[in-house]
């Protein structure tokens, strides 16, 4: 039987190893340690309560916990969520966990439909959103290098490498949905080589997938996932630079109750992570006319004019709502939003209609705050079909919830603009189709703290 074990420390990544142990249920003492373990003091790699060494010997400086992957699926119905748990018709991330990740230490951040991260500079607001974005990228099939282009920036400042010169970090999330709450935990080695050294997918205390770095000389991890029936557990190597959970739907047939439970949990996590749109409007890129395209908004909103061309012709209601918001967020009188396009084709240019007898104002003339306001308002009023993202095509859009990630949400905005965006966010998030996770400054945080429907994550020391 395979066992998964890990040790969390600031100075060493949570190294996960597989070992042969007798089949059987997970010991109660170890089930309590299943959530991400608290990191030890800097430079001290210690194991969680109940740790015991298991062959093969772990790397130097790292002790282990033995967590057994159950050999058999639970009796029919015992692993299913109870009726009160079936409250999320759409898969959504409800919790973000960060351990030895930047300034975060054993941090557990609950996420609601509208979540704002607040705190002073250096408190970890951007790091938290970067972790969420990285998980979203991995869930969408990105490699580890694509998800963490600068992994050393995620290692705590005072992290001490172990005897093998390894340093890393841990992150994870909980995804609620039709299958009930599902936990995903990931241990990443950032130095000397970027790789995933351990992954765990679990539900209700039962480990559904466990991966471990068994041979550091090979670019693969050993994986074991619940099968049920006569086989119990399936073992196979998986790449060490991709999320194993995202690969399971391609590897699991779904012919047994255990396999179906694993598939339901993995697909719920993947659907939630793929429905994420990181958005950081860049006014310097939004001023120029753009070539007409498919009208899907980029993350930096550089093609805003082309998207407005599309919304004006395809969705008059949303376009009218955006024009109404522009009356609040833009200086001067605003009668509407229009687009200029040469008759023979060519770049399109967006303008503010100032009303009868008044010349229109090109977006290139607007201030940086006005451009960011328009772009963020458009994102909050639209859906995945108008955004440059790749949601799960096999699932109806009505069964998915778009999550917008916005670092420095209120950068360059005045109080009036920030308040209007919060109003739009509360309206959109209240319908259940859009969620917003954003980092904000103290002014916006102070105004939002008493608003019903806003979940504040205060990172002040």
SEMARZA-742761 format. One record per residue (C-alpha): x, y, z; residue in three letters; residue number from 1. Coordinates in steps of 0.05 Angstrom, whole numbers. Example, Ala and Ser with C-alpha at 12.3 -4.5 7.8 and 13.67 -1.06 7.14 Angstrom:
% residues 2
       px       py       pz   seti   tidren
      246      -90      156    ALA        1
      273      -21      143    SER        2
END
This chain:
% residues 461
       px       py       pz   seti   tidren
        0        0        0    UNK        1
       25       70      -16    UNK        2
       30      124       37    UNK        3
       39      198       27    UNK        4
       79      239       76    UNK        5
      103      310       81    UNK        6
      139      359      125    UNK        7
      127      433      123    UNK        8
      183      481      139    UNK        9
      202      550      118    UNK       10
      272      527      100    UNK       11
      252      464       62    UNK       12
      195      448       15    UNK       13
      143      398       37    UNK       14
      178      337        8    UNK       15
      130      280       -5    UNK       16
      151      207       -9    UNK       17
      114      142      -24    UNK       18
      129       81       17    UNK       19
      101       11       24    UNK       20
       57        4       86    UNK       21
        1      -43      105    UNK       22
      -67      -26       75    UNK       23
     -118        3      122    UNK       24
     -155       66      143    UNK       25
     -120      131      157    UNK       26
     -102      134      232    UNK       27
     -145      184      269    UNK       28
      -84      222      295    UNK       29
      -60      232      224    UNK       30
     -127      252      196    UNK       31
     -123      312      242    UNK       32
      -57      331      208    UNK       33
      -86      325      138    UNK       34
      -94      401      127    UNK       35
      -32      438      108    UNK       36
       16      434      167    UNK       37
       42      496      200    UNK       38
      113      514      179    UNK       39
      167      505      229    UNK       40
      212      562      251    UNK       41
      259      587      198    UNK       42
      313      537      183    UNK       43
      282      482      226    UNK       44
      249      425      187    UNK       45
      205      389      236    UNK       46
      148      340      225    UNK       47
       75      345      244    UNK       48
       48      310      307    UNK       49
       49      235      300    UNK       50
      106      234      251    UNK       51
      144      170      240    UNK       52
      199      153      190    UNK       53
      179      110      132    UNK       54
      223       76       80    UNK       55
      253       97       35    UNK       56
      290      148       78    UNK       57
      269      220       66    UNK       58
      319      273       44    UNK       59
      365      299       97    UNK       60
      332      347      145    UNK       61
      261      326      130    UNK       62
      219      282      175    UNK       63
      153      250      152    UNK       64
       80      236      169    UNK       65
       49      172      140    UNK       66
      -19      186      109    UNK       67
      -50      124       78    UNK       68
      -89      126       13    UNK       69
     -149       81       29    UNK       70
     -149       16      -10    UNK       71
     -224       12      -20    UNK       72
     -277       63      -36    UNK       73
     -325       78       20    UNK       74
     -394       45       20    UNK       75
     -442       76      -30    UNK       76
     -465      144       -5    UNK       77
     -417      149       54    UNK       78
     -369      194       16    UNK       79
     -423      239      -13    UNK       80
     -438      307       17    UNK       81
     -498      313       62    UNK       82
     -558      352       38    UNK       83
     -538      418       73    UNK       84
     -469      414       39    UNK       85
     -501      414      -31    UNK       86
     -507      489      -30    UNK       87
     -461      509      -87    UNK       88
     -491      494     -155    UNK       89
     -428      522     -188    UNK       90
     -357      501     -169    UNK       91
     -323      559     -133    UNK       92
     -259      568      -93    UNK       93
     -281      582      -21    UNK       94
     -213      580       14    UNK       95
     -141      596       -3    UNK       96
      -85      566       39    UNK       97
      -13      591       38    UNK       98
       44      562       79    UNK       99
      115      590       75    UNK      100
       92      630       14    UNK      101
      122      699       13    UNK      102
      102      732       79    UNK      103
       46      683       91    UNK      104
       54      631      146    UNK      105
        1      576      153    UNK      106
      -50      627      126    UNK      107
     -121      605      113    UNK      108
     -161      658       75    UNK      109
     -237      645       66    UNK      110
     -263      672        0    UNK      111
     -334      696      -12    UNK      112
     -370      722      -74    UNK      113
     -335      789      -64    UNK      114
     -270      786      -26    UNK      115
     -223      845      -15    UNK      116
     -151      837       11    UNK      117
     -128      897       50    UNK      118
      -65      914       89    UNK      119
       -2      956       86    UNK      120
       50      950       32    UNK      121
       89      885       40    UNK      122
       34      849       78    UNK      123
       23      798       23    UNK      124
      -38      823      -16    UNK      125
       -5      814      -84    UNK      126
       26      748      -62    UNK      127
      -42      719      -44    UNK      128
      -71      738     -112    UNK      129
       -9      711     -147    UNK      130
      -19      644     -112    UNK      131
      -92      642     -134    UNK      132
      -71      660     -206    UNK      133
      -18      606     -205    UNK      134
      -67      553     -182    UNK      135
     -115      576     -237    UNK      136
      -60      570     -289    UNK      137
      -41      500     -266    UNK      138
     -114      479     -266    UNK      139
     -118      503     -338    UNK      140
      -60      460     -359    UNK      141
       -2      509     -352    UNK      142
       67      483     -334    UNK      143
       99      501     -268    UNK      144
      147      550     -303    UNK      145
       87      585     -335    UNK      146
       50      589     -269    UNK      147
      111      612     -230    UNK      148
      156      652     -277    UNK      149
      196      677     -217    UNK      150
      190      623     -164    UNK      151
      245      651     -120    UNK      152
      200      712     -107    UNK      153
      152      665      -71    UNK      154
      203      637      -23    UNK      155
      203      670       46    UNK      156
      259      720       56    UNK      157
      293      682      113    UNK      158
      282      612       87    UNK      159
      343      568       99    UNK      160
      358      513       48    UNK      161
      365      441       71    UNK      162
      427      397       61    UNK      163
      408      387      -13    UNK      164
      402      463      -22    UNK      165
      326      458      -31    UNK      166
      276      512      -15    UNK      167
      203      517      -33    UNK      168
      133      535      -13    UNK      169
       63      506       -4    UNK      170
       -5      529      -28    UNK      171
      -74      500      -34    UNK      172
     -148      515      -39    UNK      173
     -216      487      -23    UNK      174
     -267      482      -79    UNK      175
     -341      476      -61    UNK      176
     -393      454     -111    UNK      177
     -442      398     -128    UNK      178
     -393      345     -104    UNK      179
     -384      379      -37    UNK      180
     -320      412       -9    UNK      181
     -256      385      -41    UNK      182
     -185      403      -18    UNK      183
     -125      411      -63    UNK      184
      -56      418      -30    UNK      185
        9      428      -68    UNK      186
       82      428      -47    UNK      187
      130      462      -95    UNK      188
      206      459      -96    UNK      189
      233      525     -123    UNK      190
      307      512     -115    UNK      191
      352      484     -141    UNK      192
      301      458     -193    UNK      193
      229      480     -200    UNK      194
      184      420     -192    UNK      195
      122      395     -157    UNK      196
      144      348     -101    UNK      197
       76      331      -72    UNK      198
        3      339      -87    UNK      199
      -58      317      -49    UNK      200
     -131      317      -70    UNK      201
     -178      299      -13    UNK      202
     -251      302        8    UNK      203
     -282      291       75    UNK      204
     -216      266      105    UNK      205
     -207      215       49    UNK      206
     -146      221        4    UNK      207
     -167      213      -69    UNK      208
     -100      229     -102    UNK      209
      -30      231      -73    UNK      210
       34      245     -111    UNK      211
      106      243      -86    UNK      212
      176      255     -111    UNK      213
      208      186     -105    UNK      214
      270      193     -148    UNK      215
      299      264     -151    UNK      216
      338      243     -213    UNK      217
      274      233     -254    UNK      218
      227      288     -279    UNK      219
      165      252     -253    UNK      220
      127      239     -189    UNK      221
       96      174     -167    UNK      222
       20      181     -163    UNK      223
      -32      138     -129    UNK      224
     -107      150     -135    UNK      225
     -168      116     -108    UNK      226
     -197       62     -152    UNK      227
     -241       19     -108    UNK      228
     -265      -50     -125    UNK      229
     -214     -106     -128    UNK      230
     -155      -62     -148    UNK      231
     -162      -10      -92    UNK      232
     -109       39     -115    UNK      233
      -80       55     -183    UNK      234
       -7       77     -187    UNK      235
       27      112     -245    UNK      236
       81      164     -257    UNK      237
       59      236     -272    UNK      238
      101      295     -296    UNK      239
      131      337     -240    UNK      240
      116      403     -275    UNK      241
       40      397     -283    UNK      242
      -19      391     -236    UNK      243
      -37      318     -228    UNK      244
     -110      335     -211    UNK      245
     -118      367     -280    UNK      246
      -91      304     -313    UNK      247
     -137      255     -276    UNK      248
     -197      263     -324    UNK      249
     -151      237     -379    UNK      250
     -127      178     -338    UNK      251
     -187      153     -299    UNK      252
     -241      113     -333    UNK      253
     -296      122     -282    UNK      254
     -318       49     -282    UNK      255
     -319       41     -206    UNK      256
     -350       80     -150    UNK      257
     -281      101     -126    UNK      258
     -260      125     -195    UNK      259
     -324      164     -202    UNK      260
     -312      198     -135    UNK      261
     -242      217     -157    UNK      262
     -267      243     -224    UNK      263
     -323      284     -193    UNK      264
     -274      317     -144    UNK      265
     -220      330     -196    UNK      266
     -268      358     -248    UNK      267
     -299      404     -196    UNK      268
     -231      432     -178    UNK      269
     -210      440     -251    UNK      270
     -276      475     -270    UNK      271
     -268      525     -214    UNK      272
     -195      540     -229    UNK      273
     -206      547     -304    UNK      274
     -261      599     -294    UNK      275
     -212      652     -270    UNK      276
     -196      717     -306    UNK      277
     -136      757     -279    UNK      278
     -147      829     -298    UNK      279
      -99      888     -293    UNK      280
     -120      945     -340    UNK      281
      -61      982     -368    UNK      282
      -82     1052     -391    UNK      283
      -18     1062     -430    UNK      284
      -38     1004     -475    UNK      285
     -111     1023     -481    UNK      286
     -105     1091     -515    UNK      287
      -86     1069     -585    UNK      288
     -135     1047     -639    UNK      289
     -135      971     -647    UNK      290
     -146      924     -704    UNK      291
     -215      890     -704    UNK      292
     -213      819     -677    UNK      293
     -258      769     -642    UNK      294
     -275      820     -588    UNK      295
     -250      781     -527    UNK      296
     -220      826     -474    UNK      297
     -147      814     -457    UNK      298
     -121      815     -386    UNK      299
      -88      883     -395    UNK      300
     -151      909     -431    UNK      301
     -108      936     -489    UNK      302
     -163      917     -539    UNK      303
     -219      953     -502    UNK      304
     -242      989     -565    UNK      305
     -252      924     -603    UNK      306
     -291      894     -545    UNK      307
     -336      956     -542    UNK      308
     -348      947     -617    UNK      309
     -372      877     -603    UNK      310
     -415      892     -542    UNK      311
     -449      951     -578    UNK      312
     -472      905     -634    UNK      313
     -484      840     -596    UNK      314
     -507      859     -527    UNK      315
     -544      926     -524    UNK      316
     -565      916     -451    UNK      317
     -495      907     -424    UNK      318
     -469      963     -468    UNK      319
     -523     1009     -441    UNK      320
     -505      990     -369    UNK      321
     -432     1006     -383    UNK      322
     -450     1073     -412    UNK      323
     -492     1088     -350    UNK      324
     -432     1071     -306    UNK      325
     -388     1116     -349    UNK      326
     -433     1175     -330    UNK      327
     -410     1165     -258    UNK      328
     -337     1146     -270    UNK      329
     -318     1194     -325    UNK      330
     -311     1270     -321    UNK      331
     -360     1313     -359    UNK      332
     -426     1295     -390    UNK      333
     -431     1226     -421    UNK      334
     -488     1208     -468    UNK      335
     -460     1140     -488    UNK      336
     -402     1098     -513    UNK      337
     -388     1094     -587    UNK      338
     -337     1064     -634    UNK      339
     -307     1093     -697    UNK      340
     -285     1045     -752    UNK      341
     -261     1063     -822    UNK      342
     -312     1044     -876    UNK      343
     -260     1003     -913    UNK      344
     -235      968     -851    UNK      345
     -177      984     -806    UNK      346
     -165     1000     -733    UNK      347
     -224     1017     -689    UNK      348
     -226     1073     -638    UNK      349
     -272     1080     -578    UNK      350
     -301     1148     -559    UNK      351
     -346     1179     -506    UNK      352
     -408     1209     -536    UNK      353
     -416     1277     -503    UNK      354
     -487     1289     -529    UNK      355
     -519     1330     -586    UNK      356
     -477     1386     -612    UNK      357
     -415     1366     -573    UNK      358
     -353     1333     -602    UNK      359
     -339     1262     -579    UNK      360
     -278     1248     -536    UNK      361
     -230     1194     -557    UNK      362
     -210     1145     -503    UNK      363
     -138     1165     -516    UNK      364
     -154     1232     -484    UNK      365
     -182     1203     -420    UNK      366
     -144     1199     -355    UNK      367
     -112     1135     -330    UNK      368
     -165     1128     -275    UNK      369
     -222     1136     -325    UNK      370
     -193     1083     -370    UNK      371
     -183     1034     -313    UNK      372
     -253     1048     -288    UNK      373
     -284     1033     -357    UNK      374
     -244      969     -365    UNK      375
     -261      942     -296    UNK      376
     -334      961     -303    UNK      377
     -337      924     -369    UNK      378
     -307      861     -337    UNK      379
     -357      863     -280    UNK      380
     -416      872     -327    UNK      381
     -397      819     -378    UNK      382
     -383      744     -377    UNK      383
     -332      691     -399    UNK      384
     -354      696     -472    UNK      385
     -327      767     -477    UNK      386
     -263      753     -439    UNK      387
     -198      721     -465    UNK      388
     -203      659     -421    UNK      389
     -215      585     -430    UNK      390
     -271      560     -385    UNK      391
     -293      487     -387    UNK      392
     -327      480     -454    UNK      393
     -361      415     -434    UNK      394
     -401      450     -379    UNK      395
     -457      500     -392    UNK      396
     -438      571     -374    UNK      397
     -498      573     -326    UNK      398
     -462      519     -285    UNK      399
     -398      559     -279    UNK      400
     -380      621     -239    UNK      401
     -329      669     -267    UNK      402
     -278      693     -216    UNK      403
     -243      759     -231    UNK      404
     -175      770     -199    UNK      405
     -154      843     -194    UNK      406
      -91      865     -159    UNK      407
      -88      939     -143    UNK      408
     -162      942     -159    UNK      409
     -169     1016     -141    UNK      410
     -102     1040     -169    UNK      411
     -110     1109     -199    UNK      412
     -184     1113     -181    UNK      413
     -217     1168     -140    UNK      414
     -268     1153      -85    UNK      415
     -327     1163     -132    UNK      416
     -300     1113     -183    UNK      417
     -282     1062     -129    UNK      418
     -351     1067      -98    UNK      419
     -385     1057     -166    UNK      420
     -343      995     -181    UNK      421
     -360      966     -112    UNK      422
     -433      978     -127    UNK      423
     -427      942     -194    UNK      424
     -388      885     -162    UNK      425
     -440      875     -108    UNK      426
     -496      873     -160    UNK      427
     -458      825     -205    UNK      428
     -432      780     -150    UNK      429
     -500      778     -117    UNK      430
     -528      741     -178    UNK      431
     -478      684     -168    UNK      432
     -448      684     -237    UNK      433
     -387      728     -222    UNK      434
     -340      729     -162    UNK      435
     -288      782     -148    UNK      436
     -223      774     -109    UNK      437
     -184      839     -107    UNK      438
     -129      874      -69    UNK      439
     -146      945      -49    UNK      440
     -116     1005      -15    UNK      441
     -136     1031       54    UNK      442
     -186     1082       27    UNK      443
     -227     1031      -10    UNK      444
     -220      981       47    UNK      445
     -246     1031       97    UNK      446
     -306     1046       53    UNK      447
     -321      972       41    UNK      448
     -313      945      111    UNK      449
     -384      960      132    UNK      450
     -417      940       66    UNK      451
     -460      878       71    UNK      452
     -437      825       21    UNK      453
     -363      845       23    UNK      454
     -314      795       55    UNK      455
     -252      831       80    UNK      456
     -185      796       90    UNK      457
     -144      843      132    UNK      458
      -69      828      129    UNK      459
      -47      881      178    UNK      460
        7      854      224    UNK      461
END
